């Protein structure tokens, strides 16, 4: 209670009176006063959750009014994993900032699942990611954009980069750097080797980090997979050498996600339009 009063710059009795007023108005108990301190009841938790949504909508309304008064301003809050933070998102931001030079951006990087928790907690307005299942969760809306292709790459000084007639069988015993998702049974990587009647390679390094992959590729004989969008939009196209091998695409699309029923800010709509135009040339089919 004391911390709440300090954060709100009001006295502690005012906080207590406000809570008491809410409890009388709603006819429920919002807080349990115990020997260990004050804890929210089930009613208090429900009010907190709905209150966060109300304040988020109020903030979005204020941002829309500010945008109408001055279209060059705005704050965009996005969540993604490192893959899209390394290529597509910064390329889209640069295009958006050329039109809105005073745009502010807050990017939250999470895991494949936690980024959607950021949406639900209203810490982020949009998520750029690949679908994890055949369809999004019931509380999430999605605009599919393209089906990501995986490209096999090596470092520029690697002997792999100088070979012109590679086959999958040549790569079974290679020093692979892979992520857990790329080793799942229905991933393009796994399917490619199984369809060729070959054992699925065992990675030497298991990691989701593009930075780690780039560092290892620059100094050794490792090979790895990089999403086509990262090569297309990010600096990786200058650092890595694609190998001449074809892999199937992911069978679920990459897209933009937002919380169902949430009013998106004008700058979020502008971002969606920019990304839609940028990815139009990428594959629309798996």
C-alpha positions as CSV (number, residue, x, y, z in Angstrom):
1,X,0.0,0.0,0.0
2,X,2.9,2.3,0.8
3,X,4.6,1.6,-2.5
4,X,1.3,2.2,-4.3
5,X,0.9,5.6,-2.6
6,X,4.5,6.5,-3.4
7,X,4.2,5.5,-7.1
8,X,0.9,7.5,-7.4
9,X,2.4,10.5,-5.4
10,X,-0.6,10.5,-3.0
11,X,-0.9,9.6,0.6
12,X,-1.5,6.1,1.9
13,X,-4.9,7.0,3.4
14,X,-6.1,8.2,0.0
15,X,-5.2,4.8,-1.5
16,X,-7.1,3.0,1.3
17,X,-10.2,5.2,0.8
18,X,-10.1,4.6,-3.0
19,X,-10.0,0.9,-2.5
20,X,-12.8,1.0,0.1
21,X,-14.9,3.1,-2.3
22,X,-14.4,0.5,-5.0
23,X,-15.3,-2.4,-2.7
24,X,-18.5,-0.6,-1.7
25,X,-19.4,0.3,-5.3
26,X,-18.8,-3.2,-6.6
27,X,-20.1,-5.0,-3.5
28,X,-17.1,-7.4,-3.5
29,X,-13.9,-7.7,-1.5
30,X,-10.9,-6.8,-3.6
31,X,-8.1,-7.3,-1.1
32,X,-7.3,-9.8,1.6
33,X,-5.6,-8.2,4.6
34,X,-3.4,-11.0,6.1
35,X,-0.5,-11.1,8.5
36,X,1.8,-11.4,5.5
37,X,0.4,-8.2,3.9
38,X,-2.2,-7.4,1.4
39,X,-3.1,-9.8,-1.4
40,X,-5.7,-9.5,-4.2
41,X,-8.8,-11.7,-4.1
42,X,-10.2,-13.4,-7.2
43,X,-12.3,-10.2,-7.6
44,X,-9.2,-8.1,-7.2
45,X,-7.3,-10.1,-9.9
46,X,-10.2,-9.8,-12.3
47,X,-10.5,-6.0,-11.8
48,X,-6.7,-5.7,-12.3
49,X,-6.9,-7.6,-15.5
50,X,-9.8,-5.6,-16.9
51,X,-8.3,-2.4,-15.6
52,X,-5.1,-3.0,-17.6
53,X,-7.2,-3.5,-20.7
54,X,-9.2,-0.3,-20.0
55,X,-6.0,1.8,-19.5
56,X,-4.5,0.3,-22.6
57,X,-7.5,1.3,-24.6
58,X,-7.4,4.8,-23.1
59,X,-3.7,5.1,-24.0
60,X,-4.4,3.9,-27.5
61,X,-7.2,6.6,-27.8
62,X,-4.8,9.3,-26.6
63,X,-2.2,8.1,-29.1
64,X,-4.8,8.2,-31.9
65,X,-5.8,11.8,-30.9
66,X,-2.1,12.8,-30.9
67,X,-1.6,11.1,-34.3
68,X,-4.6,13.1,-35.7
69,X,-3.1,16.3,-34.4
70,X,0.4,15.4,-35.6
71,X,0.7,12.3,-37.9
72,X,4.5,12.3,-37.7
73,X,4.5,11.1,-34.1
74,X,3.6,7.9,-32.3
75,X,5.0,5.0,-30.4
76,X,5.0,1.4,-31.7
77,X,5.4,-1.5,-29.3
78,X,6.4,-4.8,-31.0
79,X,7.4,-8.3,-29.8
80,X,9.2,-10.9,-31.8
81,X,12.0,-13.5,-31.6
82,X,15.5,-12.7,-32.8
83,X,14.9,-14.0,-36.3
84,X,12.6,-11.1,-37.3
85,X,14.3,-8.6,-35.1
86,X,17.4,-9.3,-37.2
87,X,15.9,-8.5,-40.6
88,X,12.3,-7.8,-41.4
89,X,11.4,-5.5,-38.5
90,X,14.4,-3.1,-38.7
91,X,13.9,-2.9,-42.5
92,X,10.2,-2.1,-42.0
93,X,11.1,0.5,-39.3
94,X,13.4,2.3,-41.6
95,X,10.7,2.6,-44.2
96,X,8.2,3.8,-41.6
97,X,10.6,6.3,-40.1
98,X,11.2,7.9,-43.5
99,X,7.5,8.8,-43.4
100,X,7.2,9.3,-39.6
101,X,10.7,10.6,-38.5
102,X,9.6,11.1,-34.8
103,X,8.3,7.6,-34.5
104,X,9.3,5.9,-31.2
105,X,9.8,2.1,-31.1
106,X,9.9,-0.4,-28.3
107,X,10.9,-3.9,-29.3
108,X,10.5,-6.8,-26.8
109,X,12.3,-10.0,-27.8
110,X,10.9,-13.1,-26.4
111,X,10.7,-16.9,-27.0
112,X,8.3,-18.3,-29.5
113,X,5.6,-18.6,-26.8
114,X,6.4,-15.7,-24.4
115,X,6.0,-13.1,-27.2
116,X,2.3,-13.8,-27.2
117,X,2.1,-13.4,-23.4
118,X,3.5,-9.9,-24.0
119,X,0.4,-9.3,-26.2
120,X,-1.9,-10.5,-23.6
121,X,-0.2,-8.4,-20.9
122,X,-0.6,-5.4,-23.3
123,X,3.2,-4.7,-23.1
124,X,3.3,-5.1,-26.9
125,X,0.7,-4.1,-29.5
126,X,1.9,-6.4,-32.3
127,X,3.9,-9.6,-32.7
128,X,5.8,-10.5,-35.8
129,X,6.3,-14.3,-35.8
130,X,5.6,-17.6,-37.4
131,X,2.5,-19.5,-36.3
132,X,3.3,-22.2,-33.9
133,X,0.1,-24.3,-34.7
134,X,-2.3,-24.6,-37.6
135,X,-4.3,-21.6,-36.3
136,X,-3.8,-18.9,-33.7
137,X,-5.2,-19.1,-30.2
138,X,-8.9,-17.9,-29.9
139,X,-7.9,-14.6,-28.3
140,X,-5.4,-13.7,-31.1
141,X,-6.0,-12.3,-34.5
142,X,-3.5,-12.8,-37.3
143,X,-2.7,-11.5,-40.8
144,X,-0.6,-14.2,-42.6
145,X,2.1,-12.7,-44.8
146,X,4.4,-15.4,-46.3
147,X,5.7,-18.9,-45.8
148,X,9.3,-18.8,-44.6
149,X,12.0,-20.7,-46.5
150,X,15.1,-22.0,-44.8
151,X,18.5,-21.4,-46.5
152,X,21.6,-23.5,-45.8
153,X,24.6,-21.1,-45.2
154,X,28.3,-21.2,-44.4
155,X,30.9,-18.6,-43.6
156,X,32.5,-16.7,-46.5
157,X,35.9,-18.4,-45.8
158,X,34.5,-21.9,-45.3
159,X,35.3,-24.7,-47.7
160,X,31.6,-25.4,-47.9
161,X,31.1,-22.0,-49.7
162,X,33.4,-23.1,-52.5
163,X,31.7,-26.3,-53.3
164,X,29.4,-26.2,-56.4
165,X,27.8,-29.7,-56.5
166,X,26.6,-30.3,-53.0
167,X,24.0,-32.9,-52.1
168,X,22.2,-33.5,-48.9
169,X,24.1,-36.7,-48.3
170,X,27.3,-34.6,-48.1
171,X,25.9,-32.7,-45.1
172,X,24.9,-35.6,-42.9
173,X,28.2,-35.5,-41.0
174,X,28.7,-31.7,-41.2
175,X,29.1,-29.5,-38.1
176,X,25.5,-28.1,-37.9
177,X,24.3,-25.3,-35.7
178,X,20.5,-25.7,-35.3
179,X,17.6,-24.5,-33.1
180,X,15.2,-26.9,-31.4
181,X,12.4,-25.9,-33.7
182,X,14.4,-26.8,-36.7
183,X,14.8,-30.4,-35.3
184,X,11.1,-31.0,-34.8
185,X,9.7,-33.9,-36.8
186,X,7.7,-31.7,-39.2
187,X,10.3,-29.0,-39.7
188,X,11.6,-28.4,-43.3
189,X,15.1,-29.5,-42.1
190,X,13.9,-32.9,-40.8
191,X,11.5,-33.5,-43.7
192,X,14.2,-32.8,-46.3
193,X,16.6,-35.5,-44.9
194,X,13.8,-38.0,-44.3
195,X,12.4,-37.6,-47.8
196,X,15.9,-38.2,-49.2
197,X,16.1,-41.4,-47.1
198,X,19.0,-40.0,-45.0
199,X,19.5,-39.8,-41.2
200,X,18.7,-36.4,-39.7
201,X,22.1,-34.8,-38.7
202,X,22.9,-34.3,-35.1
203,X,23.9,-30.7,-34.4
204,X,27.2,-29.8,-32.9
205,X,25.7,-26.6,-31.4
206,X,22.0,-26.2,-30.4
207,X,20.9,-22.5,-30.2
208,X,18.2,-20.0,-31.3
209,X,20.8,-17.2,-31.5
210,X,21.6,-15.7,-34.9
211,X,24.4,-13.8,-33.3
212,X,26.0,-17.0,-32.1
213,X,25.6,-18.6,-35.5
214,X,27.2,-15.7,-37.3
215,X,30.1,-15.7,-34.9
216,X,30.8,-19.4,-35.3
217,X,30.3,-19.4,-39.1
218,X,32.9,-16.6,-39.5
219,X,35.6,-18.6,-37.8
220,X,35.0,-22.2,-38.7
221,X,33.6,-25.0,-40.9
222,X,30.1,-24.9,-39.3
223,X,26.9,-24.7,-41.5
224,X,23.5,-23.6,-40.4
225,X,20.0,-22.6,-41.5
226,X,18.9,-19.0,-41.9
227,X,15.4,-17.8,-42.7
228,X,15.2,-16.4,-46.2
229,X,13.7,-13.2,-44.9
230,X,16.8,-12.6,-42.7
231,X,19.0,-13.0,-45.8
232,X,16.7,-10.8,-47.8
233,X,16.3,-7.9,-45.4
234,X,19.1,-8.2,-42.8
235,X,22.9,-7.8,-42.9
236,X,23.4,-11.6,-43.0
237,X,23.3,-11.4,-46.8
238,X,26.7,-9.6,-46.7
239,X,28.2,-12.0,-44.1
240,X,27.1,-15.5,-45.2
241,X,27.3,-17.7,-48.3
242,X,24.1,-19.6,-49.2
243,X,24.7,-23.1,-50.4
244,X,22.9,-24.5,-53.4
245,X,20.4,-26.7,-51.7
246,X,16.6,-26.6,-51.7
247,X,14.6,-27.1,-48.6
248,X,10.8,-27.1,-48.3
249,X,9.1,-24.1,-46.7
250,X,7.5,-24.1,-43.2
251,X,3.9,-25.3,-43.5
252,X,2.6,-22.5,-41.3
253,X,2.9,-18.8,-42.3
254,X,4.8,-15.9,-40.8
255,X,2.4,-13.1,-40.0
256,X,1.5,-10.2,-37.8
257,X,-0.5,-10.9,-34.6
258,X,-2.5,-8.7,-32.3
259,X,-5.0,-9.2,-29.4
260,X,-8.5,-9.9,-30.7
261,X,-10.9,-7.0,-30.0
262,X,-8.0,-4.6,-29.2
263,X,-8.1,-1.2,-30.9
264,X,-4.8,-0.8,-32.8
265,X,-3.1,2.5,-32.9
266,X,-2.8,4.4,-36.2
267,X,1.0,3.8,-36.3
268,X,0.4,0.0,-35.8
269,X,-1.9,0.1,-38.9
270,X,0.9,1.9,-40.8
271,X,3.4,-0.7,-39.8
272,X,1.2,-3.5,-40.9
273,X,0.8,-1.8,-44.3
274,X,4.5,-1.4,-44.7
275,X,5.3,-5.0,-43.8
276,X,2.5,-6.2,-46.1
277,X,4.1,-4.3,-49.1
278,X,7.7,-5.5,-48.2
279,X,6.8,-9.2,-48.0
280,X,4.5,-9.2,-51.1
281,X,7.3,-10.8,-53.2
282,X,8.0,-13.6,-50.7
283,X,6.1,-16.9,-51.1
284,X,2.4,-16.9,-50.3
285,X,2.2,-20.7,-50.4
286,X,4.0,-23.4,-48.5
